[in-house]
Amino acid sequence: MTSECAASAAAMNSVGEGCTDMKREYDQCFNRWFAEKFLKGDSSGDPCTDLFKRYQQCVQKAIKEKEIPIEGLEFMGHGKEKPESSS
């Protein structure tokens, strides 16, 4: 991801207006951890997990409030494994 692309992603608002500040806080935490720890070989843990969980709960609440249909969609996130490819 280029720095321009990362800046665009960080500047995006969340699906729920009340979640945007949480999204930005999580994005900053994750980007800092990814650049300063993970890319340098330290994969000992993601310090942003609690921020992610709070943001995820906020988004789930906003989706319900806005009645956005999500039936049949699978979401990736902490604790979810990537499906195995059938190739």
Secondary structure, DSSP 8 states (H G I E B T S, - for coil): --HHHHHHHHH---SSGGGHHHHHHHHHHHHHHHHHTGGGT--S--TTHHHHHHHHHHHHHHHHHTT---TT-----TT--------
